[in-house]
């Protein structure tokens, strides 16, 4: 491993290349946070810039580097000590770097904060969507479903831009799952390119176009999922397209001990759980609160809190249909997977298979919305 230093090379990263991606809106994605080490492998020329001094260096092609924090003001790039933060930038669009086994082509800032590394990618919005559609939907899904996902994800991205923060989104399910230049297919590139710049609007503004895996038969509102404001496109719709999926129904088992631990984590002191019933539901049929009958009386708690405590892979949604008492716990029966707001991804796939185009799919799941070019609508990089 070797690093070339003091090679000052003026350059412009040209995104208007043969791959057809044009420079538009830059999105900032938190790739890593609180890391002690980041491994980088270069494929092509990669420039390193010390933000504090403006010094530019070049990394050797096809080489491996280890990035570690040093005190609070410095970063080690292999053996070289640099001021924090540093910028990594591919010299041309055909170059890429592999970061902790994940392939990327964007520009990166690495920051040492209290001896922990944070890594933020700066990437064009259209290219960013290439890395979202695969993990969020699937590389070989029907093209019209992928196009609907592209418009929804682009809308969510635009609504998430936040100039007051260090980054706009994470690369996890907290926002949108993003895997860089992994999980990309010709269908995904076509879906993004054929909807280039298109976003959903309501009253000429973009909104958080949420989406989820399976609705269970009815989408819900943001207020039902997170106590957020409701707009017409997110009021929820009856969904007949959800059924053709293994995620349309689910069953899970929760032990008495896990139930008691959850109840007591909320400040109670119960020793025995006798029964659980659904106490309240929202308009879509999802459970809002459960009533827990304990040796210390009845306790009413939010289903979303139980789901987060037990795990979202076990309790796949709050769309609980029934609860069965067993000897040492409870069987919980439900429908759908995810928060249930906005686009049902598996419903979109079913609609595409039935011949609906992406505009019809979006119109169904976001009623009252309109598709416009993002250059023609208001969005607030807050």
MOCORHU-V408851 format. One record per residue. N is the residue number from 1. RES is the residue in one small letter. D_FIRST is the distance of its C-alpha to the first C-alpha in whole Angstrom. Layout:
n:N res:RES d_first:D_FIRST
n:N res:RES d_first:D_FIRST
This chain:
n:1 res:x d_first:0
n:2 res:x d_first:4
n:3 res:x d_first:7
n:4 res:x d_first:10
n:5 res:x d_first:13
n:6 res:x d_first:17
n:7 res:x d_first:17
n:8 res:x d_first:20
n:9 res:x d_first:21
n:10 res:x d_first:24
n:11 res:x d_first:24
n:12 res:x d_first:26
n:13 res:x d_first:25
n:14 res:x d_first:28
n:15 res:x d_first:29
n:16 res:x d_first:32
n:17 res:x d_first:30
n:18 res:x d_first:31
n:19 res:x d_first:31
n:20 res:x d_first:34
n:21 res:x d_first:33
n:22 res:x d_first:34
n:23 res:x d_first:33
n:24 res:x d_first:36
n:25 res:x d_first:35
n:26 res:x d_first:32
n:27 res:x d_first:32
n:28 res:x d_first:29
n:29 res:x d_first:28
n:30 res:x d_first:27
n:31 res:x d_first:24
n:32 res:x d_first:23
n:33 res:x d_first:25
n:34 res:x d_first:25
n:35 res:x d_first:22
n:36 res:x d_first:20
n:37 res:x d_first:17
n:38 res:x d_first:15
n:39 res:x d_first:13
n:40 res:x d_first:11
n:41 res:x d_first:10
n:42 res:x d_first:11
n:43 res:x d_first:14
n:44 res:x d_first:15
n:45 res:x d_first:14
n:46 res:x d_first:14
n:47 res:x d_first:15
n:48 res:x d_first:15
n:49 res:x d_first:19
n:50 res:x d_first:20
n:51 res:x d_first:23
n:52 res:x d_first:25
n:53 res:x d_first:24
n:54 res:x d_first:23
n:55 res:x d_first:20
n:56 res:x d_first:18
n:57 res:x d_first:15
n:58 res:x d_first:13
n:59 res:x d_first:9
n:60 res:x d_first:8
n:61 res:x d_first:10
n:62 res:x d_first:10
n:63 res:x d_first:6
n:64 res:x d_first:6
n:65 res:x d_first:7
n:66 res:x d_first:10
n:67 res:x d_first:13
n:68 res:x d_first:15
n:69 res:x d_first:19
n:70 res:x d_first:20
n:71 res:x d_first:23
n:72 res:x d_first:25
n:73 res:x d_first:24
n:74 res:x d_first:20
n:75 res:x d_first:17
n:76 res:x d_first:14
n:77 res:x d_first:11
n:78 res:x d_first:8
n:79 res:x d_first:9
n:80 res:x d_first:11
n:81 res:x d_first:15
n:82 res:x d_first:17
n:83 res:x d_first:20
n:84 res:x d_first:21
n:85 res:x d_first:22
n:86 res:x d_first:19
n:87 res:x d_first:19
n:88 res:x d_first:17
n:89 res:x d_first:19
n:90 res:x d_first:18
n:91 res:x d_first:19
n:92 res:x d_first:22
n:93 res:x d_first:24
n:94 res:x d_first:22
n:95 res:x d_first:19
n:96 res:x d_first:18
n:97 res:x d_first:15
n:98 res:x d_first:15
n:99 res:x d_first:16
n:100 res:x d_first:17
n:101 res:x d_first:18
n:102 res:x d_first:20
n:103 res:x d_first:20
n:104 res:x d_first:20
n:105 res:x d_first:21
n:106 res:x d_first:23
n:107 res:x d_first:22
n:108 res:x d_first:21
n:109 res:x d_first:21
n:110 res:x d_first:20
n:111 res:x d_first:22
n:112 res:x d_first:22
n:113 res:x d_first:26
n:114 res:x d_first:27
n:115 res:x d_first:24
n:116 res:x d_first:24
n:117 res:x d_first:21
n:118 res:x d_first:23
n:119 res:x d_first:22
n:120 res:x d_first:24
n:121 res:x d_first:24
n:122 res:x d_first:26
n:123 res:x d_first:27
n:124 res:x d_first:31
n:125 res:x d_first:33
n:126 res:x d_first:34
n:127 res:x d_first:30
n:128 res:x d_first:30
n:129 res:x d_first:33
n:130 res:x d_first:32
n:131 res:x d_first:29
n:132 res:x d_first:33
n:133 res:x d_first:35
n:134 res:x d_first:33
n:135 res:x d_first:33
n:136 res:x d_first:36
n:137 res:x d_first:38
n:138 res:x d_first:37
n:139 res:x d_first:35
n:140 res:x d_first:39
n:141 res:x d_first:41
n:142 res:x d_first:44
n:143 res:x d_first:43
n:144 res:x d_first:46
n:145 res:x d_first:45
n:146 res:x d_first:41
n:147 res:x d_first:43
n:148 res:x d_first:45
n:149 res:x d_first:42
n:150 res:x d_first:40
n:151 res:x d_first:43
n:152 res:x d_first:43
n:153 res:x d_first:39
n:154 res:x d_first:39
n:155 res:x d_first:42
n:156 res:x d_first:41
n:157 res:x d_first:38
n:158 res:x d_first:40
n:159 res:x d_first:42
n:160 res:x d_first:39
n:161 res:x d_first:38
n:162 res:x d_first:38
n:163 res:x d_first:37
n:164 res:x d_first:38
n:165 res:x d_first:35
n:166 res:x d_first:32
n:167 res:x d_first:31
n:168 res:x d_first:34
n:169 res:x d_first:33
n:170 res:x d_first:31
n:171 res:x d_first:29
n:172 res:x d_first:32
n:173 res:x d_first:35
n:174 res:x d_first:36
n:175 res:x d_first:36
n:176 res:x d_first:35
n:177 res:x d_first:32
n:178 res:x d_first:29
n:179 res:x d_first:26
n:180 res:x d_first:25
n:181 res:x d_first:25
n:182 res:x d_first:25
n:183 res:x d_first:29
n:184 res:x d_first:30
n:185 res:x d_first:33
n:186 res:x d_first:35
n:187 res:x d_first:38
n:188 res:x d_first:36
n:189 res:x d_first:35
n:190 res:x d_first:38
n:191 res:x d_first:40
n:192 res:x d_first:38
n:193 res:x d_first:38
n:194 res:x d_first:42
n:195 res:x d_first:43
n:196 res:x d_first:41
n:197 res:x d_first:42
n:198 res:x d_first:44
n:199 res:x d_first:45
n:200 res:x d_first:48
n:201 res:x d_first:50
n:202 res:x d_first:53
n:203 res:x d_first:55
n:204 res:x d_first:53
n:205 res:x d_first:50
n:206 res:x d_first:47
n:207 res:x d_first:47
n:208 res:x d_first:45
n:209 res:x d_first:45
n:210 res:x d_first:44
n:211 res:x d_first:44
n:212 res:x d_first:44
n:213 res:x d_first:44
n:214 res:x d_first:48
n:215 res:x d_first:51
n:216 res:x d_first:53
n:217 res:x d_first:56
n:218 res:x d_first:56
n:219 res:x d_first:53
n:220 res:x d_first:54
n:221 res:x d_first:53
n:222 res:x d_first:51
n:223 res:x d_first:53
n:224 res:x d_first:54
n:225 res:x d_first:50
n:226 res:x d_first:49
n:227 res:x d_first:52
n:228 res:x d_first:51
n:229 res:x d_first:53
n:230 res:x d_first:55
n:231 res:x d_first:55
n:232 res:x d_first:57
n:233 res:x d_first:54
n:234 res:x d_first:53
n:235 res:x d_first:56
n:236 res:x d_first:55
n:237 res:x d_first:57
n:238 res:x d_first:59
n:239 res:x d_first:56
n:240 res:x d_first:58
n:241 res:x d_first:54
n:242 res:x d_first:52
n:243 res:x d_first:54
n:244 res:x d_first:52
n:245 res:x d_first:49
n:246 res:x d_first:49
n:247 res:x d_first:48
n:248 res:x d_first:51
n:249 res:x d_first:53
n:250 res:x d_first:51
n:251 res:x d_first:52
n:252 res:x d_first:51
n:253 res:x d_first:52
n:254 res:x d_first:52
n:255 res:x d_first:53
n:256 res:x d_first:55
n:257 res:x d_first:53
n:258 res:x d_first:50
n:259 res:x d_first:53
n:260 res:x d_first:55
n:261 res:x d_first:51
n:262 res:x d_first:51
n:263 res:x d_first:54
n:264 res:x d_first:54
n:265 res:x d_first:51
n:266 res:x d_first:53
n:267 res:x d_first:55
n:268 res:x d_first:58
n:269 res:x d_first:59
n:270 res:x d_first:60
n:271 res:x d_first:60
n:272 res:x d_first:61
n:273 res:x d_first:61
n:274 res:x d_first:64
n:275 res:x d_first:63
n:276 res:x d_first:61
n:277 res:x d_first:62
n:278 res:x d_first:61
n:279 res:x d_first:63
n:280 res:x d_first:62
n:281 res:x d_first:60
n:282 res:x d_first:59
n:283 res:x d_first:61
n:284 res:x d_first:58
n:285 res:x d_first:59
n:286 res:x d_first:56
n:287 res:x d_first:57
n:288 res:x d_first:56
n:289 res:x d_first:58
n:290 res:x d_first:59
n:291 res:x d_first:61
n:292 res:x d_first:61
n:293 res:x d_first:64
n:294 res:x d_first:63
n:295 res:x d_first:65
n:296 res:x d_first:65
n:297 res:x d_first:66
n:298 res:x d_first:65
n:299 res:x d_first:61
n:300 res:x d_first:60
n:301 res:x d_first:56
n:302 res:x d_first:54
n:303 res:x d_first:53
n:304 res:x d_first:49
n:305 res:x d_first:49
n:306 res:x d_first:50
n:307 res:x d_first:47
n:308 res:x d_first:44
n:309 res:x d_first:45
n:310 res:x d_first:46
n:311 res:x d_first:43
n:312 res:x d_first:43
n:313 res:x d_first:42
n:314 res:x d_first:45
n:315 res:x d_first:48
n:316 res:x d_first:46
n:317 res:x d_first:49
n:318 res:x d_first:52
n:319 res:x d_first:54
n:320 res:x d_first:56
n:321 res:x d_first:59
n:322 res:x d_first:60
n:323 res:x d_first:59
n:324 res:x d_first:61
n:325 res:x d_first:61
n:326 res:x d_first:60
n:327 res:x d_first:61
n:328 res:x d_first:58
n:329 res:x d_first:57
n:330 res:x d_first:57
n:331 res:x d_first:56
n:332 res:x d_first:55
n:333 res:x d_first:56
n:334 res:x d_first:54
n:335 res:x d_first:53
n:336 res:x d_first:50
n:337 res:x d_first:46
n:338 res:x d_first:45
n:339 res:x d_first:47
n:340 res:x d_first:49
n:341 res:x d_first:49
n:342 res:x d_first:49
n:343 res:x d_first:47
n:344 res:x d_first:48
n:345 res:x d_first:45
n:346 res:x d_first:47
n:347 res:x d_first:50
n:348 res:x d_first:48
n:349 res:x d_first:47
n:350 res:x d_first:51
n:351 res:x d_first:52
n:352 res:x d_first:50
n:353 res:x d_first:51
n:354 res:x d_first:54
n:355 res:x d_first:54
n:356 res:x d_first:53
n:357 res:x d_first:51
n:358 res:x d_first:49
n:359 res:x d_first:51
n:360 res:x d_first:54
n:361 res:x d_first:51
n:362 res:x d_first:50
n:363 res:x d_first:54
n:364 res:x d_first:55
n:365 res:x d_first:52
n:366 res:x d_first:52
n:367 res:x d_first:56
n:368 res:x d_first:57
n:369 res:x d_first:53
n:370 res:x d_first:53
n:371 res:x d_first:50
n:372 res:x d_first:49
n:373 res:x d_first:46
n:374 res:x d_first:44
n:375 res:x d_first:45
n:376 res:x d_first:49
n:377 res:x d_first:48
n:378 res:x d_first:48
n:379 res:x d_first:45
n:380 res:x d_first:44
n:381 res:x d_first:41
n:382 res:x d_first:42
